[in-house]
């Protein structure tokens, strides 16, 4: 369906009942005389950039364990809420973990301690909760859901510290065994009927955490990729699986790209680079321009937001609006700077922000109160939905600019030809703005503390 002069507006706003609510229509017309002082959003659908891979979230052990406690009707509600394009927000991308992360009830691996040959490899643990949920998610998404998987740590016996927790590095003598482990994981999941679209080399390879974590320098990650993981994946017949490097924060993503993607042999195996948003923990401004710096330096290597979560869980702040605005701000800037997709962290957690075996409790877009069985929808769910529901896989980002810094905006042309423009107002006042598509325009009002998607 081509772009239409009739624009349908969907709005979510603080202190109102509007949650992805249809808020009327406007008609684009020519002949409006633009003045200097007006707020405007300018969209040029003829200027096109990256294609969207998808928008989604992670099915962790914690998410699956909480999901398993829900009554059947609540599980059905959850799947509609996330994966149904009409009744929900149409997630189209997923992440999971290779054995345990902090968002598991306990640490575990798929092999017995010391089993370098991987003879004991088994995913029986995942068959209890995680695999059944992933299969239901794939079905709810229409039978296709690109899934990528990330390790938080190699098994303890493969590491310099002999411990899955608190950092440590991969011992050189276990590099081939660890590369084989990735292949065994993919084989096991695909035997279960769960296709693996891709993997990341290592979650947060520069962070020593109290939970599962493992460190690589840029050179170590480069060499593991080009000398072990890449060749092993290709030899196993998995050259089509996407390998994502870095999988850490925006702050030094360009340097990591220069070392790994700047090496022709390593770059041969790397699909692209993943990044997180946690550099803001230290009080720094989000480094959105670093996303653009990588896409400009390596235009043939996609960049993908692989993880984001609001930390420091507090049940009194389920409806804390700045949490949602953090999502809206990051998604608009990351997409405008070239990201091909955006993957939230846990899709569901309990009323404590877990389970988490090291007390690293966080927010999720949906929580379940396991005492009552009820689902709790946070504002973040709706803000993410303004993107995922209306911007579909293979949509192309198009030129979008705002005339005042009070508004943020991004636009995509979907495969059916319809234009979806997301506009966010992070101020305390409603704003009237001119919405321009080419030379035609209409006046739109966005409430205070609101996000809108305009579809035409």
C-alpha positions as CSV (number, residue, x, y, z in Angstrom):
1,X,0.0,0.0,0.0
2,X,1.6,3.3,-1.0
3,X,2.0,6.3,1.3
4,X,-1.3,8.0,1.9
5,X,-2.3,11.7,2.5
6,X,-4.4,10.5,5.4
7,X,-2.3,10.0,8.5
8,X,-3.5,7.9,11.4
9,X,-2.0,8.9,14.8
10,X,-1.4,6.5,17.7
11,X,-0.4,8.0,21.1
12,X,0.9,6.9,24.5
13,X,1.0,9.8,27.0
14,X,1.7,10.2,30.7
15,X,-1.2,11.0,33.0
16,X,-3.7,9.9,30.4
17,X,-5.4,6.7,29.5
18,X,-3.7,6.7,26.1
19,X,-1.6,3.6,25.6
20,X,-0.9,2.9,21.9
21,X,-4.3,4.4,21.4
22,X,-5.6,5.6,18.0
23,X,-5.8,9.4,18.5
24,X,-7.4,10.5,15.3
25,X,-6.3,11.3,11.8
26,X,-5.0,14.3,9.9
27,X,-4.7,15.0,6.2
28,X,-1.5,16.1,4.5
29,X,-2.0,19.1,2.2
30,X,0.3,21.4,0.2
31,X,0.6,25.1,0.4
32,X,1.4,25.6,4.1
33,X,3.8,28.6,4.6
34,X,6.5,27.6,7.1
35,X,7.6,30.2,9.6
36,X,10.9,30.2,11.5
37,X,9.5,29.7,15.0
38,X,7.4,26.6,14.4
39,X,8.1,23.1,15.6
40,X,8.3,20.8,12.6
41,X,9.1,17.2,11.7
42,X,10.4,16.8,8.1
43,X,10.3,13.4,6.4
44,X,11.6,12.7,2.9
45,X,10.6,9.2,1.9
46,X,12.8,9.3,-1.2
47,X,16.0,9.4,0.8
48,X,16.5,5.8,2.1
49,X,19.1,4.2,4.4
50,X,19.4,0.9,6.3
51,X,16.8,-1.9,6.3
52,X,15.4,-3.1,9.6
53,X,16.2,-6.6,10.8
54,X,13.7,-6.5,13.6
55,X,12.8,-5.3,17.1
56,X,12.3,-7.7,20.0
57,X,13.5,-9.0,23.4
58,X,15.4,-11.8,25.1
59,X,13.9,-15.1,26.4
60,X,16.2,-15.7,29.3
61,X,16.0,-18.5,31.9
62,X,14.4,-16.0,34.2
63,X,11.8,-14.9,31.7
64,X,11.0,-18.6,30.9
65,X,10.8,-19.6,34.5
66,X,8.4,-16.8,35.4
67,X,6.4,-17.5,32.2
68,X,6.0,-21.1,33.3
69,X,4.3,-20.1,36.5
70,X,1.5,-18.3,34.7
71,X,-1.9,-19.8,34.2
72,X,-2.6,-20.9,30.6
73,X,-4.8,-17.9,29.8
74,X,-2.1,-15.5,31.1
75,X,0.6,-17.2,29.0
76,X,-1.7,-16.7,26.0
77,X,-2.1,-13.1,26.9
78,X,1.7,-12.7,27.2
79,X,2.2,-14.1,23.7
80,X,-0.5,-11.9,22.2
81,X,0.9,-8.9,24.0
82,X,4.4,-9.3,22.5
83,X,4.0,-11.1,19.2
84,X,0.5,-10.3,17.8
85,X,0.7,-7.4,15.3
86,X,-2.9,-6.4,15.9
87,X,-3.6,-7.1,19.6
88,X,0.1,-6.7,20.7
89,X,3.3,-5.0,19.6
90,X,4.5,-7.5,17.0
91,X,8.0,-8.5,18.2
92,X,10.1,-9.8,15.3
93,X,13.5,-10.6,16.8
94,X,14.7,-12.6,19.8
95,X,17.8,-13.3,21.9
96,X,18.7,-16.1,24.3
97,X,21.7,-17.2,26.3
98,X,24.1,-20.1,25.8
99,X,23.7,-21.8,29.2
100,X,23.4,-19.6,32.3
101,X,23.6,-15.8,32.8
102,X,22.8,-13.8,35.9
103,X,19.1,-14.0,34.8
104,X,19.0,-17.7,35.7
105,X,18.1,-19.3,39.0
106,X,21.6,-20.8,39.2
107,X,24.8,-21.2,37.3
108,X,25.0,-24.2,35.0
109,X,26.6,-25.4,31.7
110,X,25.8,-28.1,29.2
111,X,28.7,-30.3,30.0
112,X,30.2,-32.0,33.1
113,X,33.2,-30.3,34.7
114,X,36.4,-31.1,32.8
115,X,34.8,-32.5,29.7
116,X,36.9,-31.0,27.0
117,X,35.7,-33.4,24.4
118,X,32.1,-32.3,25.2
119,X,31.0,-35.9,25.4
120,X,28.4,-35.1,28.1
121,X,26.9,-32.1,26.2
122,X,23.2,-31.9,26.9
123,X,20.5,-29.1,26.8
124,X,18.2,-31.0,29.1
125,X,18.2,-27.9,31.4
126,X,16.7,-25.8,28.7
127,X,13.9,-28.3,27.9
128,X,12.3,-27.6,31.2
129,X,11.3,-23.9,30.6
130,X,13.3,-22.1,28.1
131,X,12.8,-24.2,24.9
132,X,9.1,-24.6,25.4
133,X,8.7,-20.9,25.7
134,X,10.9,-20.2,22.6
135,X,8.8,-22.6,20.6
136,X,5.6,-20.9,21.6
137,X,7.1,-17.5,20.8
138,X,8.0,-18.7,17.3
139,X,4.5,-19.9,16.8
140,X,3.0,-16.7,18.1
141,X,5.2,-14.7,15.8
142,X,3.8,-16.5,12.8
143,X,6.3,-19.3,12.5
144,X,9.4,-17.3,12.0
145,X,11.4,-15.4,14.7
146,X,15.2,-14.7,14.1
147,X,16.9,-15.9,17.3
148,X,20.5,-15.1,18.3
149,X,22.3,-16.6,21.3
150,X,25.1,-15.2,23.5
151,X,27.4,-16.8,26.1
152,X,28.2,-15.0,29.4
153,X,31.1,-17.3,30.3
154,X,32.8,-20.5,29.2
155,X,32.6,-23.4,31.7
156,X,34.7,-22.8,34.7
157,X,37.4,-25.5,33.8
158,X,38.1,-23.6,30.5
159,X,39.0,-20.3,32.2
160,X,42.0,-18.8,33.9
161,X,40.1,-18.3,37.1
162,X,38.4,-21.7,37.3
163,X,35.1,-19.8,38.0
164,X,32.2,-18.9,35.7
165,X,31.7,-15.7,37.8
166,X,33.7,-12.6,38.2
167,X,35.5,-12.4,34.9
168,X,38.6,-14.4,34.0
169,X,39.7,-15.3,30.5
170,X,39.5,-18.3,28.2
171,X,42.6,-20.6,28.5
172,X,44.4,-20.9,25.2
173,X,44.2,-24.7,25.3
174,X,40.4,-24.6,25.4
175,X,39.9,-22.2,22.4
176,X,39.0,-25.1,20.0
177,X,36.8,-26.8,22.6
178,X,34.9,-23.5,23.3
179,X,34.4,-23.0,19.5
180,X,33.1,-26.6,19.3
181,X,30.7,-25.7,22.1
182,X,29.0,-23.1,20.0
183,X,28.5,-25.6,17.2
184,X,27.1,-28.2,19.6
185,X,24.6,-25.6,21.0
186,X,23.3,-24.8,17.5
187,X,23.0,-28.4,16.6
188,X,21.1,-29.2,19.8
189,X,18.7,-26.3,19.4
190,X,18.0,-27.0,15.8
191,X,17.4,-30.6,16.5
192,X,14.7,-29.4,18.9
193,X,13.1,-27.4,16.0
194,X,14.5,-24.0,17.1
195,X,16.5,-22.4,14.3
196,X,19.5,-20.2,15.4
197,X,19.9,-17.1,13.2
198,X,23.1,-16.1,14.8
199,X,25.4,-15.9,17.8
200,X,27.5,-13.3,19.6
201,X,31.1,-14.1,20.5
202,X,30.8,-13.0,24.1
203,X,28.4,-10.9,26.1
204,X,30.2,-7.8,27.5
205,X,33.8,-8.9,27.0
206,X,35.3,-6.1,29.0
207,X,33.2,-6.4,32.1
208,X,34.2,-8.3,35.2
209,X,30.8,-8.9,36.8
210,X,29.7,-10.6,40.0
211,X,27.8,-13.0,37.7
212,X,28.9,-15.1,34.7
213,X,31.4,-13.1,32.8
214,X,34.5,-13.6,30.6
215,X,37.0,-11.2,29.3
216,X,38.6,-10.7,25.8
217,X,40.8,-7.9,24.7
218,X,40.0,-6.7,21.2
219,X,42.9,-8.7,19.8
220,X,41.9,-11.8,21.7
221,X,38.3,-11.6,20.4
222,X,39.6,-11.0,16.9
223,X,41.9,-14.0,17.0
224,X,39.4,-16.3,18.6
225,X,37.0,-15.4,15.8
226,X,39.3,-15.8,12.9
227,X,41.4,-18.7,14.1
228,X,38.8,-20.8,15.9
229,X,35.1,-19.8,16.0
230,X,34.7,-18.7,12.4
231,X,36.5,-21.7,10.8
232,X,34.8,-24.1,13.1
233,X,31.3,-22.7,12.3
234,X,32.1,-22.9,8.5
235,X,33.5,-26.4,8.8
236,X,30.3,-27.5,10.6
237,X,28.2,-26.2,7.7
238,X,27.1,-23.0,9.6
239,X,28.6,-20.4,7.3
240,X,25.1,-18.9,7.0
241,X,24.9,-18.2,10.8
242,X,25.5,-14.6,11.7
243,X,28.5,-14.0,14.1
244,X,28.2,-10.7,16.0
245,X,31.2,-9.2,17.7
246,X,31.6,-6.8,20.7
247,X,28.1,-7.1,22.3
248,X,29.0,-4.4,24.8
249,X,28.5,-0.7,25.3
250,X,28.6,2.2,22.8
251,X,31.5,3.9,24.4
252,X,34.4,2.1,22.8
253,X,32.5,0.2,20.0
254,X,34.5,2.0,17.3
255,X,37.8,0.9,18.6
256,X,36.6,-2.7,18.9
257,X,35.3,-2.5,15.3
258,X,38.6,-1.1,14.1
259,X,40.6,-4.0,15.6
260,X,38.2,-6.8,14.6
261,X,36.4,-5.6,11.5
262,X,39.5,-3.9,10.3
263,X,41.2,-7.3,10.0
264,X,40.2,-8.8,6.7
265,X,40.4,-12.4,7.9
266,X,38.4,-11.7,11.0
267,X,35.9,-9.5,9.1
268,X,35.2,-12.4,6.7
269,X,33.5,-14.3,9.6
270,X,31.8,-11.3,11.3
271,X,28.3,-10.4,10.2
272,X,28.4,-7.2,12.2
273,X,28.7,-5.6,15.7
274,X,26.4,-5.6,18.6
275,X,26.1,-3.0,21.3
276,X,24.5,-2.2,24.7
277,X,23.4,1.0,26.3
278,X,25.0,0.7,29.8
279,X,27.7,3.3,29.4
280,X,25.0,5.6,30.9
281,X,25.4,3.8,34.2
282,X,28.5,5.8,34.9
283,X,26.6,9.0,34.4
284,X,27.9,9.7,30.8
285,X,25.7,10.9,28.1
286,X,24.5,8.1,25.7
287,X,27.1,7.9,23.0
288,X,24.8,7.6,20.0
289,X,27.3,9.1,17.6
290,X,29.5,6.1,18.1
291,X,26.9,4.0,16.5
292,X,27.1,6.2,13.4
293,X,30.9,6.2,13.5
294,X,30.9,2.4,13.1
295,X,28.4,2.4,10.3
296,X,30.3,5.1,8.5
297,X,33.7,3.3,8.9
298,X,32.3,-0.2,8.1
299,X,29.2,0.3,5.9
300,X,29.0,-3.3,5.0
301,X,28.8,-4.5,8.6
302,X,25.4,-4.0,10.3
303,X,25.2,-2.7,13.9
304,X,22.5,-4.1,16.2
305,X,21.5,-3.1,19.8
306,X,21.7,-6.5,21.4
307,X,20.7,-5.6,25.0
308,X,19.1,-2.9,27.1
309,X,17.5,-2.9,30.5
310,X,16.6,-0.5,33.2
311,X,18.5,-1.5,36.3
312,X,18.0,-1.1,40.1
313,X,14.5,-2.6,40.3
314,X,12.0,-1.0,42.6
315,X,8.3,-2.2,42.5
316,X,7.2,1.3,43.4
317,X,8.5,2.5,40.1
318,X,6.7,0.1,37.7
319,X,5.0,3.2,36.1
320,X,8.1,5.4,36.3
321,X,7.8,7.4,33.0
322,X,11.5,8.2,32.6
323,X,12.2,4.5,32.2
324,X,10.0,4.5,29.0
325,X,11.5,7.7,27.8
326,X,15.0,6.2,28.1
327,X,13.8,3.5,25.6
328,X,12.2,6.0,23.3
329,X,15.2,8.2,23.2
330,X,17.7,5.4,22.6
331,X,15.6,3.7,20.0
332,X,15.2,6.9,17.9
333,X,18.8,7.8,18.2
334,X,20.2,4.3,17.6
335,X,18.0,3.8,14.5
336,X,18.8,7.3,13.2
337,X,22.5,6.5,13.6
338,X,22.3,3.3,11.5
339,X,21.3,0.4,13.8
340,X,19.4,-2.3,11.9
341,X,17.5,-3.6,14.9
342,X,16.9,-3.3,18.7
343,X,16.7,-6.1,21.2
344,X,15.5,-5.5,24.7
345,X,16.7,-7.7,27.6
346,X,14.3,-9.8,29.7
347,X,10.8,-9.8,28.3
348,X,9.3,-10.9,31.6
349,X,10.4,-10.8,35.3
350,X,8.7,-11.4,38.6
351,X,7.6,-8.9,41.3
352,X,11.2,-8.8,42.6
353,X,12.8,-8.1,39.3
354,X,14.1,-11.6,39.0
355,X,14.8,-14.4,39.5
356,X,18.5,-13.5,39.5
357,X,21.1,-15.7,41.3
358,X,23.4,-12.8,42.2
359,X,20.6,-10.2,43.1
360,X,21.1,-8.1,40.0
361,X,17.4,-7.3,39.8
362,X,16.1,-5.2,36.9
363,X,13.0,-4.0,35.2
364,X,11.3,-5.6,32.2
365,X,8.5,-4.2,30.0
366,X,6.2,-6.8,31.6
367,X,6.3,-8.2,35.1
368,X,4.3,-11.0,36.6
369,X,3.2,-11.0,40.2
370,X,3.7,-14.7,41.0
371,X,1.5,-14.3,44.1
372,X,-1.5,-13.3,42.1
373,X,-0.7,-14.5,38.6
374,X,-1.3,-11.0,37.1
375,X,0.7,-9.4,34.4
376,X,1.9,-5.8,35.0
377,X,2.4,-3.6,31.9
378,X,5.0,-0.8,32.3
379,X,5.2,2.3,30.1
380,X,8.3,0.9,28.5
381,X,6.2,-1.8,26.9
382,X,4.1,0.8,25.1
383,X,7.1,3.0,24.1
384,X,8.8,0.0,22.5
385,X,5.6,-0.9,20.9
386,X,5.4,2.4,19.0
387,X,8.4,1.1,17.0
388,X,7.9,-2.7,16.9
389,X,4.2,-2.7,16.0
390,X,4.5,-0.2,13.1
391,X,8.0,-0.6,11.8
392,X,8.3,-4.1,10.3
393,X,11.3,-6.2,9.2
394,X,12.8,-5.0,5.9
395,X,11.4,-1.5,6.4
396,X,13.8,1.2,5.2
397,X,14.7,4.2,7.3
398,X,14.2,7.5,5.5
399,X,15.4,11.0,6.0
400,X,13.8,12.6,9.0
401,X,14.7,15.8,10.9
402,X,13.1,18.1,13.5
403,X,13.3,21.8,13.6
404,X,13.6,22.0,17.4
405,X,15.4,19.9,20.0
406,X,12.1,19.6,21.9
407,X,11.0,16.7,19.6
408,X,12.7,13.5,18.6
409,X,11.7,11.6,15.5
410,X,12.6,8.7,13.1
411,X,10.7,7.3,10.1
412,X,10.7,4.1,8.1
413,X,8.9,3.0,4.9
414,X,7.5,-0.5,5.4
415,X,7.6,-3.2,2.7
416,X,4.0,-2.5,1.9
417,X,4.9,1.1,1.1
418,X,3.3,2.7,4.2
419,X,5.3,5.3,6.1
420,X,5.7,5.0,9.9
421,X,7.0,8.0,11.8
422,X,7.7,7.9,15.5
423,X,7.7,11.3,17.3
424,X,8.6,11.7,21.0
425,X,7.9,14.7,23.2
426,X,10.0,14.5,26.5
427,X,8.9,17.9,27.7
428,X,6.2,18.8,30.3
429,X,4.1,20.7,27.7
430,X,2.0,19.6,24.8
431,X,3.5,20.7,21.5
432,X,1.8,21.6,18.2
433,X,4.1,20.7,15.3
434,X,4.0,20.6,11.5
435,X,4.3,17.1,10.1
436,X,5.9,17.3,6.7
437,X,6.1,14.4,4.2
438,X,7.8,15.9,1.2
439,X,6.1,19.2,0.5
440,X,2.8,18.3,2.0
441,X,2.0,18.9,5.7
442,X,-0.5,18.8,8.5
443,X,-0.6,20.2,12.0
444,X,-0.4,17.6,14.8
445,X,-0.5,17.9,18.6
446,X,1.6,15.7,20.8
447,X,0.7,15.7,24.5
448,X,3.3,16.3,27.2
449,X,5.5,13.3,28.0
450,X,4.3,11.4,25.1
451,X,5.2,9.3,22.1
452,X,3.3,9.0,18.8
453,X,3.5,6.9,15.7
454,X,2.0,8.5,12.6
455,X,1.1,6.0,9.8
456,X,0.3,6.9,6.3
